[in-house]
Structure formats: structure tokens, C-alpha cells
Amino acid sequence: MDVSNDHQVWYLKLKTLIVYGTRYGATAGTSEEIGKVLREEGFEVKVVDAKKDKIRDIKEYELIIIGNGMKFTGWTSEAKGFLRRFAKELASKKVAVFVSSAAQLLHEHKGEQEKLEEAWTKYLVEEITKYELNPIAMAIFGGWVNPENMGWLDKRMAKFFIEELEAVGIKGENGIYDTRDWDAIRKWAKELAQKARA
């Protein structure tokens, strides 16, 4: 942990690892944005794609953020593998968790509070409980739907989902339906910085 002095403001410069599992790229973009905000807050941040980069050690990191792209089948194998491999060490560190779900904005637009609560329990609470973690922050952010990057089965399912998005006024751009709220993501990252320093 470094202590930095910038314009007479003292703050803790925490070494931070953001590790994510993504299917179609939305979680990668969200992870990079969170990393950008934390760097602006003075954190030393490394962002890692769990599928492309082998993580061998997390001892040097004081804050670890785990991001995951949701699908009907649940968490990505890469994100779950990271949790399993480092569960014991994560239990003694400051941890934050977020998942990306394109359905989040749809449920909000339709006022489906029960489905929002169900997603929170299923995708966050139940998954984290398996590894006995106590995160200082959790969130569900939007994702995106890009049929061009999907296999034929996912593409068929996406067709019906896109119809639902358009029915509530959520429009796509160049065939991509991005349901992320960037202001909410940045706000969460700023609040996380405060919690991590507490």
C-alpha cells in the first residue's frame, strides 16, 4: 500500500486487480471503465481477462474486483475458476463483485422488481455465498446484445429478447443493443474507491 500526496490531499494508493469473465465483450468494457475511474481516484489498477491471462498470484493486491458476463447458464467458467482457485485468499482481502446482464435494463423499464431481486440473489448473493466472501460492494450492470458475435442458438434467443427491448423503447445502434448505464458504472466505481479506503 502506497501513501500518495497530490495537491496536498493524502490518500491510500491501493493496488487493485480487476479480473473478468466475458462472453461478448460488454464486461470487458465495463471493467476497463471501472479501472479508469479508480486510476483517476489514485489507485494502481491492473485489468485482466481471465480467459486470456493466467493469474498465478494475488498476494500483492489489496482490492480485487471480479466481473462476470451473465448468460442463461450463469457465470462464465473463467470467473468461477478464479473464485474457486483463490477463495481462501479472497476471504482476507477487500473484494467487490459485479455482473453484466443485458436484461437488467429491460426489467427496470418494465418495473419487474421481483425479477430484479431474483437476479440479485441468483447471480450475486448465491454465487458469492458459495465461496464465503464478504464483498464491500456488489452490482448488476447492463450488458449488450450483438447478434453478430453469437452462435445460431444464442442468435435465435437474442431475436426474441431484442423484440422485448424494442417494445419498451430501447433502441439499438448498428444492430447492437447496449443496455449499460455508464453514469451508474462510474458512480459505483467512485463509491467503491471510498469504501476501499475506509
C-alpha positions, 0 to 999 in steps of 0.5 A: 500500500502506497501513501500518495500526496497530490495537491496536498490531499493524502490518500491510500494508493491501493493496488487493485486487480480487476479480473473478468469473465466475458462472453461478448465483450460488454464486461470487458468494457465495463471493467476497463471503465471501472479501472479508469475511474479508480486510476483517476481516484489514485489507485494502481489498477491492473485489468485482466481477462481471465480467459486470456491471462493466467493469474498465478498470484494475488498476494500483492493486491489489496482490492480485487474486483471480479466481473462476470458476463451473465448468460442463461447458464450463469457465470462464465467458467473463467470467473468461477475458476478464479473464485474457486482457485483463490477463495481462501485468499479472497476471504482476507482481502477487500473484494467487490463483485459485479455482473453484466446482464443485458436484461437488467435494463429491460426489467427496470423499464418494465418495473419487474422488481421481483425479477430484479431481486431474483437476479440479485440473489441468483447471480450475486448473493448465491454465487458469492455465498458459495465461496464465503466472501464478504464483498464491500460492494456488489452490482448488476450492470447492463450488458449488450446484445450483438447478434453478430458475435453469437452462435445460431442458438444464442442468435435465435434467443437474442431475436426474441429478447431484442423484440422485448427491448424494442417494445419498451423503447430501447433502441439499438445502434448498428444492430447492437443493443447496449443496455449499460448505464455508464453514469451508474458504472462510474458512480459505483466505481467512485463509491467503491474507491471510498469504501476501499479506503475506509 
